[in-house]
Amino acid sequence: MSTRNDVLAVLENERGRFLSGQELAETLGVSRQAVWKAVRGLKDSGHNILAVTNKGYKLDEGSDLLSAEGLRANLPQKYKDLPITVLSVTDSTNTQAKKLAADKAPHGTLILAEEQTAGRGRSGKSFFSPRSEGLYMSVVLKPRAGMDSPQMITVAAAVAVCGAIEKLMGLEPRIKWVNDVYLNGKKICGILSEAVTDFESGGIESIIVGVGVDCTIKQESLPTELRSIVGSLGGAVSRSRLAAFIAEGILDSFSNLKSEKLMDEYRKRSLMQGKKITFTRGNESLCAEVTGISDSGALLVRLENGENAALTSGEVTLTDFQKE
């Protein structure tokens, strides 16, 4: 790593505490002049670093510029060496993650961006991704041969997002089947899982899990058509910490997707139970009531004619949505 990245890594690990230039220099084996130049470069890049005579340097608690060093400081030891790429702007982190996967990126590779110009959701929908107002990240996962429940990865991601928000902010987000997270009646997160297939075998070579969380988006900055739908976390939260906690949750769950605990956590956070919905089957629009969620993540419903069905994919619309 460069001296600048080394300095940032130390400041992240000691966030909120002043470190003298001499202490940083001795820790990193460089000169105090090199430390000063590194700090100046970090400040020019947007990191909020306080410099006080006779105290040294401190990364302000409110500094929220995404960085690989910031993520590593909040990841458990077993994940600290994961490849992490942080971009200022990109078309879509999922698109970039697919390219990395095609180049044999290892399991757990993370890619994040401050801004997306072509963020994507399910069914080709766009995902509004303004600069520094959300968390836009993707994880490259390497499934085991013969994996029979890839849809459970989206379940795991939704639980990971909710768990991270609960832990960091004390809020209680809820999951709209299968891939949206809601808070106070509005969508605050979308999840898009995409498979990368092996050309020769036709099997799934990688799975890309994209997560977009609206952190501080203001209603007036949203496109008019999204203002009644999209919300935000609304409070101060370190995006690097949030990203690290989400990544940890996804990676931990990936090794045990058939865990009863995972489905219990998903059901506990679901806002679907007992709700009236509409969905499309073939060319027909149907109304139903949600009766539960199966162990494989399917939405269980009872149609108006009494027929029971299990939905494994597609879009559903809540017709009697109330704030949870």
Secondary structure, DSSP 4 states (H G I P E B T S, - for coil): --HHHHHHHHHHHTTTS-B-HHHHHHHHTS-HHHHHHHHHHHHHTT--EEEETTTEEEE-TT-----HHHHHHHS-GGGTTS-EEEESSBS-HHHHHHHHHHTTPPTT-EEEES-BSS-B-GGG-B----TTSEEEEEEEE-PPTT---TTHHHHHHHHHHHHHHHHHH----EEETTTEEEETTEEEEEEEEEEEE-TTT-SEEEEEEEEEEE-S--GGGS-GGGTTTB----S---HHHHHHHHHHHHHHHHTTTT-HHHHHHHHHHBS-TT-EEEEEETTEEEEEEEEEE-TTSPEEEEETTS-EEEE-SS-EEESS----
